Amino acid sequence: MSSRRIFIGDVHGHYDGLIKLLEAIVPATDDQVYFVGDLIDRGPKSAQVVRFVRENDYKCVLGNHEHLLLEAFPGSRVSQMALQAWLQSGGQTTVASYSKPEVLLENLNWLRSLPTHLDLGDIWLAHAGLHPRLPVQEQTLHEYCWIREEFHSMPTPYFADKLIITGHTITFTLPGVAPGELARGQGWLDIDTGAYHPKSGWLTAVDMTHQQVYQVNVYQRKVRSLPLAEATVQIRPEQVSLRRQLLHS
């Protein structure tokens, strides 16, 4: 049996849900497990999530919440303005999950080593996406970690031969998507189903090899598995463009 490629959405400190999810997947030693970033913040056990991902040597790209943390600790000093921005964006729970501040500081070097994206051949992994009007060499950390509407509303796929897998934007905030459903657009698949959000609670993993979705609800302790096609809602670019116009009108 060939090894699987498994992609896990934004965990946001929900360590217990992550362990329950992996118990449902039962990854083999030769399976490849990837995280789309935002391991930390908002949930209660960010320290445990980071330690688990590090100890298992799982691949992970940089999320906007890791970026916020790193901005707060540039080099050996502290940026008070960036620190307050991070704490107000869910960082308080991350700080509380570390019994020793020095362990958090020690983890900064590992977080700094996270790539903004991974090119896996037929899959391009990034936390937020890419800007549709910029070539790859001009994409910056801002696009990879923060972009939303411009990416989701692009009318044609960015890559002709790659699917872009992202997190960052909770899927139910996109048009016509219910809590727990995944969203697919022009050349992209969003797997952040809002594990931390009280409206959802679903933490999602996708086995792309077998086109299977695994989910755990971190609040209700439910576990489910279903085919990727059944779990995914197709998003039309004009739906996102109209939503953006309404929000900014």
C-alpha positions as CSV (number, residue, x, y, z in Angstrom):
1,M,0.0,0.0,0.0
2,S,1.4,3.4,-1.0
3,S,2.0,6.1,1.7
4,R,-0.7,8.7,2.3
5,R,-0.4,12.5,2.1
6,I,-2.5,13.9,5.0
7,F,-3.2,17.7,5.4
8,I,-4.4,19.1,8.7
9,G,-6.2,22.4,9.0
10,D,-5.7,25.2,11.6
11,V,-5.4,23.6,15.0
12,H,-5.3,26.8,17.1
13,G,-4.2,25.1,20.3
14,H,-6.7,22.3,20.3
15,Y,-4.3,19.5,21.2
16,D,-6.9,17.0,22.5
17,G,-8.9,17.4,19.3
18,L,-5.7,16.9,17.2
19,I,-4.8,13.7,19.0
20,K,-8.4,12.4,18.6
21,L,-8.2,13.3,14.9
22,L,-4.9,11.4,14.4
23,E,-6.4,8.4,16.3
24,A,-9.1,8.3,13.7
25,I,-6.6,8.6,10.8
26,V,-4.0,6.2,12.2
27,P,-1.1,7.5,10.2
28,A,1.6,4.9,9.3
29,T,5.3,5.7,9.7
30,D,5.7,6.3,6.0
31,D,2.6,8.6,5.7
32,Q,3.4,12.2,5.1
33,V,1.6,14.6,7.5
34,Y,1.4,18.3,6.8
35,F,0.0,21.2,8.8
36,V,-1.3,24.5,7.1
37,G,-0.1,26.7,10.0
38,D,-1.9,28.4,12.9
39,L,-0.9,25.7,15.3
40,I,-1.2,28.3,18.2
41,D,-3.5,30.8,19.8
42,R,-7.2,30.8,20.9
43,G,-7.3,27.2,22.0
44,P,-6.1,26.0,25.4
45,K,-3.0,23.9,24.6
46,S,-0.8,25.6,22.0
47,A,2.4,24.6,23.8
48,Q,1.4,20.9,23.5
49,V,0.5,21.2,19.8
50,V,3.8,22.8,19.0
51,R,5.8,20.2,21.0
52,F,3.8,17.4,19.3
53,V,4.4,18.6,15.8
54,R,8.1,19.2,16.5
55,E,8.7,15.9,18.1
56,N,7.0,14.0,15.3
57,D,8.9,16.1,12.7
58,Y,5.8,16.8,10.8
59,K,5.9,19.5,8.1
60,C,4.2,22.8,8.7
61,V,4.0,26.1,6.9
62,L,4.0,29.5,8.7
63,G,0.5,30.8,9.7
64,N,-0.5,34.3,10.4
65,H,-0.7,33.6,14.1
66,E,2.9,32.3,14.2
67,H,3.8,35.4,12.2
68,L,2.1,37.6,14.9
69,L,4.1,35.9,17.6
70,L,7.4,36.3,15.8
71,E,6.7,39.9,15.1
72,A,6.3,40.4,18.9
73,F,9.8,38.9,19.5
74,P,12.1,40.2,16.7
75,G,15.6,39.0,17.5
76,S,16.5,39.3,21.2
77,R,14.2,42.2,22.0
78,V,10.4,42.6,22.5
79,S,8.2,44.8,20.3
80,Q,5.6,46.1,22.8
81,M,3.2,47.2,20.0
82,A,3.4,43.8,18.2
83,L,3.2,42.0,21.5
84,Q,-0.1,43.7,22.3
85,A,-1.4,42.9,18.8
86,W,-0.6,39.2,19.2
87,L,-2.0,39.0,22.7
88,Q,-5.3,40.6,21.6
89,S,-5.5,38.1,18.6
90,G,-5.5,35.0,20.9
91,G,-2.0,35.0,22.1
92,Q,-3.0,35.1,25.8
93,T,-4.0,31.4,25.7
94,T,-0.7,30.5,24.1
95,V,1.2,32.3,26.9
96,A,-0.9,30.5,29.5
97,S,-0.2,27.1,27.9
98,Y,3.5,27.5,28.6
99,S,4.4,26.7,32.2
100,K,7.9,28.2,31.6
101,P,8.3,31.4,29.5
102,E,11.8,30.2,28.4
103,V,10.2,27.2,26.6
104,L,8.1,29.6,24.6
105,L,11.2,31.6,23.7
106,E,13.1,28.5,22.8
107,N,10.3,27.5,20.4
108,L,10.7,30.8,18.5
109,N,13.7,29.5,16.6
110,W,11.7,26.5,15.4
111,L,8.8,28.8,14.4
112,R,11.2,31.1,12.5
113,S,12.3,28.0,10.5
114,L,8.8,27.3,9.2
115,P,8.5,27.9,5.4
116,T,5.9,30.3,3.9
117,H,4.9,27.5,1.5
118,L,5.8,24.0,0.3
119,D,5.8,22.9,-3.3
120,L,4.8,19.2,-3.3
121,G,4.7,18.7,-7.0
122,D,0.9,18.5,-7.7
123,I,0.1,20.4,-4.5
124,W,1.2,23.8,-3.3
125,L,0.7,24.3,0.5
126,A,0.4,27.8,1.9
127,H,-1.5,29.1,5.0
128,A,-3.6,31.8,3.2
129,G,-2.9,31.5,-0.5
130,L,-1.2,33.6,-3.2
131,H,-2.0,36.9,-4.9
132,P,-3.5,36.0,-8.3
133,R,-1.8,38.9,-10.1
134,L,1.7,38.4,-8.8
135,P,4.2,35.8,-10.2
136,V,5.5,33.3,-7.7
137,Q,8.9,35.1,-7.2
138,E,7.1,38.2,-6.1
139,Q,4.8,36.6,-3.5
140,T,5.7,37.8,0.0
141,L,5.1,36.6,3.5
142,H,2.1,38.9,3.6
143,E,0.4,37.0,0.7
144,Y,1.2,33.6,2.0
145,C,0.0,34.3,5.6
146,W,-2.7,36.9,5.2
147,I,-4.5,37.1,1.8
148,R,-8.2,36.3,1.6
149,E,-10.7,37.8,-0.9
150,E,-8.3,38.4,-3.8
151,F,-7.2,34.8,-3.7
152,H,-10.6,33.2,-3.2
153,S,-12.2,35.3,-6.0
154,M,-9.5,34.6,-8.7
155,P,-11.4,33.5,-11.9
156,T,-8.9,30.9,-13.1
157,P,-6.5,28.6,-11.3
158,Y,-3.1,30.1,-10.3
159,F,-1.3,26.9,-11.3
160,A,-2.3,24.8,-14.3
161,D,-0.9,21.6,-12.6
162,K,-1.1,22.2,-8.9
163,L,-3.9,22.3,-6.3
164,I,-3.3,25.0,-3.7
165,I,-4.3,23.8,-0.2
166,T,-4.8,26.5,2.5
167,G,-6.3,27.2,5.9
168,H,-6.6,30.7,7.3
169,T,-10.1,31.6,6.2
170,I,-12.8,29.7,8.1
171,T,-14.8,28.0,5.4
172,F,-18.2,28.9,6.8
173,T,-17.4,32.6,6.2
174,L,-17.4,31.9,2.5
175,P,-20.7,32.0,0.5
176,G,-22.9,29.0,0.8
177,V,-20.6,27.0,3.1
178,A,-22.0,25.5,6.3
179,P,-19.9,24.9,9.5
180,G,-17.7,21.8,9.0
181,E,-17.8,21.9,5.2
182,L,-14.7,22.4,3.1
183,A,-14.5,25.0,0.3
184,R,-13.0,24.6,-3.1
185,G,-12.5,27.3,-5.7
186,Q,-10.5,27.8,-8.9
187,G,-7.5,25.7,-8.2
188,W,-7.7,25.9,-4.4
189,L,-9.0,23.9,-1.5
190,D,-9.6,25.5,2.0
191,I,-9.5,23.1,4.9
192,D,-9.8,25.5,7.9
193,T,-13.3,24.5,9.2
194,G,-12.9,26.7,12.4
195,A,-11.9,24.4,15.2
196,Y,-11.7,27.2,17.7
197,H,-14.9,28.9,16.7
198,P,-18.0,28.2,18.8
199,K,-20.2,28.1,15.6
200,S,-18.2,25.2,14.3
201,G,-15.6,23.3,16.4
202,W,-14.6,21.1,13.5
203,L,-11.0,20.3,13.1
204,T,-10.3,18.8,9.7
205,A,-7.7,16.5,8.0
206,V,-7.7,15.5,4.4
207,D,-6.1,12.3,3.1
208,M,-5.5,13.5,-0.5
209,T,-4.2,10.1,-1.5
210,H,-7.6,8.4,-0.9
211,Q,-9.7,11.6,-1.2
212,Q,-11.1,11.1,2.3
213,V,-11.9,13.7,5.0
214,Y,-11.5,13.1,8.7
215,Q,-13.0,15.5,11.3
216,V,-13.3,15.9,15.0
217,N,-15.5,18.4,16.8
218,V,-13.5,19.7,19.7
219,Y,-16.5,20.8,21.6
220,Q,-18.9,17.9,21.0
221,R,-16.2,15.2,20.8
222,K,-17.8,13.9,17.6
223,V,-15.6,12.1,15.0
224,R,-16.6,11.5,11.4
225,S,-15.2,10.5,8.1
226,L,-16.6,11.1,4.6
227,P,-15.4,11.3,1.0
228,L,-13.8,14.6,0.0
229,A,-16.3,15.2,-2.7
230,E,-19.2,15.0,-0.2
231,A,-17.6,17.3,2.3
232,T,-16.7,20.1,-0.1
233,V,-18.7,23.0,-1.4
234,Q,-17.7,24.6,-4.8
235,I,-17.2,28.3,-4.6
236,R,-17.8,30.5,-7.7
237,P,-15.4,33.5,-8.0
238,E,-18.2,35.9,-8.6
239,Q,-19.8,34.9,-5.2
240,V,-16.6,36.0,-3.4
241,S,-16.3,39.2,-5.5
242,L,-19.9,40.2,-4.7
243,R,-19.4,39.5,-1.0
244,R,-16.2,41.7,-1.0
245,Q,-18.1,44.5,-2.7
246,L,-20.9,44.3,-0.1
247,L,-18.5,44.3,2.8
248,H,-16.6,47.3,1.6
249,S,-19.5,49.3,0.2
